[in-house]
């Protein structure tokens, strides 16, 4: 793998809600993504993730 860059942002919205944002970029010039008439293309792979969390309290315990 030539390059792997991951950015993570975690946010607490309020007492009960949280949000996570994850972006990942991968440069791997040893992997051929697709072939065309002009030759092999090398491309950047991108992954995005959004997570939402909720916390609830039941009785005296926090879950």
N, C-alpha and C positions, 0 to 999 in steps of 0.2 A: 504494500500500500504506500503510495507516494505522500498523500496528505489526507488527514482526517481532522476536521474542525467541528467541535460541538459547542453550542452556546445554550445555557440553561438559565431561565429566569423563573424564580419562585416568588409568588406574591401572596400575602395574606390580606384578603379583601376586608374581612371583618372578623368578629369572634368565631364565626362558624364556617366561613368559606375560604378556600385557598385555590389558586390558579397556578399551573405550571406551563411554561412555554419552552419547547426544546426545538432547536434548529440544528441540523447536521449536514455538512458538506463533505463529500468524498471525491478526491481526485486520485484515480488509479489508472495511469497511462498504460499499464500492462494488460488491461482488460479491454477487449473490443466490444463496444456496445452494439453497433450495427454495421453492416457492410453496404456500400453503395457502389454505383458504377465508377465513382471517382476513387474508391478505396475505402479503407477502414476509418470509421469516425471514433474519436475519443471524446467522451462527454463527461460532464460533472454530474454526480448523483446527489440529489437533495431529498432530505427527509424532514418533515415538520410534524410536531406533536403538540397537542393541546390537552391538558388534563385539568379537570375540575373536581375539587374535593369538598365534602361536607362533613362537619363534625356535629354529633348530637349528644345530649346529656340525658341519661335515663337514671333517675334516682340520685345516688351520691357518686356514681361512676361516670367518667368521661370516656366515650368510645371513639 
